[in-house]
């Protein structure tokens, strides 16, 4: 990231609220977010929990479609005492920061395919974060030309990856 300028005018949560409101509430579509299974997905789920639990947005179905992310989340839960103080405070006030109403962790490939056929507004968080492999490729394949689908890039794309090629507009 060293060669890129990152703005500080909005928090992660403010940006997510804006994007979810546009993609899922106003347009009644879906938001697909490619994310790394370890670290980035958990951070994103925690941010979504803060958004929905505070009532900033009405409930929207959220799918985490990555078995590795699901297993990694269990490790985060097991070693909860090692997360940052803000997350520990949230846990003490509201409970598990990686669980909230309308959140589903998708395990099987069959269930993943059913998520692709889910026609209500939703957020799909899936791996691989750079779009090279993983279940995200199916979600992109079935949605990239869907006018009611927004794809939000939240991570880094190494040169030569599908994510990097899409970001460049190839």
N, C-alpha and C positions, 0 to 999 in steps of 0.2 A: 504493500500500500504506500510505501514511502514516496513515490513519485506522483501521488494524487492528492488534490486538495479536498478535504472533507468539511462541509459546512457544519456550523454549530448552532444554526438558528432554530432548530426543532429537536426535541428529544425523539428517541426511537419510538416511544409510545405515541407521541403526537403525529409522527409520520405514519405509523400503522393505522391510527384512527382515520386519518385522511384517506388513505388508500382503501381500507376496508369499507368505509362509508361510501366511497365512489363505486368500487367494484362489486360489493355484495349487497348494499342497501339501495343505493340509487339505481344502479343498473341491474340489480337482481341477478348477478352473475357469480362467477367463481374467481377466486384469487389463488394462484398457484405460486408457492414459494419454494424454490430449491434451497436446501440447507444441508450443511454438514451434519452428520449424525451425532457427533460428539461435540458438545459445547454450544454450537450455534442453535441447534434445534431446542435445547433446553432453555437457552436464553430467550428465544422467541416465544416458547410456550409460557414462560414466566411473564413476559411482557404482555402477551394476550390475556393471561389470567388477571393481571393488574387492570387492564382495560375493561374487560367484561365484568369483573367483580366490583369495579367502581361505578358501573352504569354509564360509562362514556359512550357505549354503543349497545343497541339491542342484541340479544343473543343471536349468534351466527354459528352454524355447525363448523367445527374444526376437526380435520383429520390429520393425524401424524402417520404418514405412510412410509415407515422405515423400521423394519425389525431391529436393526442395529441401534437406531435412535431410541427405540422402546427399551431395549436392554441397557443402553447407556443411561437412560433416565432412572432406571432402577439403581444403578451405581450412585448417581447423584443423590437419590433418596437415602440410600444406605449410609452415605458419608455426608449427610446433611450438615453436620456441624462444621464442615469445611467450606461451605458456600459463604458468600460475602454477608456482611452484617444486615444489609437491606433485605436480602432474601430470608435470612433467619428471622428478622422482625416480622416480615410478611407471614412466614410460617407460624410464628407464635400468635399472631392476630387472627389469621384466616385459614390456617391449615396448609396442606400440601400445595406448594406453588406450581407443581407440574400436573395438577388435576383440577378441572372445573367443569361445570355443566356444559353440555354440548361438545365436549372434547372426546374424541375416540382415537385410540391407538390401534392402527390397522396391522394385523400380524400376517395373515395368509395372502398369497397371491390372488386367490379367489375373491377375498374381501377387497383387495386393492382394485381389482377390475370392477367390482360393484361401486366403488367410490367414483370411478370414471363415469358411471351411469347415474350418479346422484345428480338430480336436476334442480334441486333447491340451491339457493345461494350458500356458498361454503368457502372455507379456506382449506387448502390442501398443502401441507408441509411435507416435502418428500426429498429423499436423497437420490442421487449423489449431488453434492453441492456444486460441482463444476459441470454437471449435466452429462458427464461421461460414464454411463452405466447407471444401474439402479432403477428403481420404479419411477423416478422422475421422467425418464424417457417415454414411458407409456403415457403419462399425463400430458406431456408436451405434444406427443404425436396426436392424441385425440382432441387437443384443445388449442393448438397453436393458431389455427385459422378461425376459432370461435370468437365472434365479435364480443360476446359477453364474458370473455375470459381475460383476466389480467395476470401477467407473469411479473412477479416482483423479485428482482435480484438483490440479495442482501449480503452476498459474500464475494470473495475474491475468485477470479478466473485466471488460471495460468494460461500462458500462450499455448495455442494448439488445441485447447479443449473446446467442446461444443459451446459451452457458456461464453468463452472468449469470442468465438466466431459469431455468435448471435449478438453479443454486445457491440461488436464492430459493424453489425448490419449485414453480414454475409448471407 
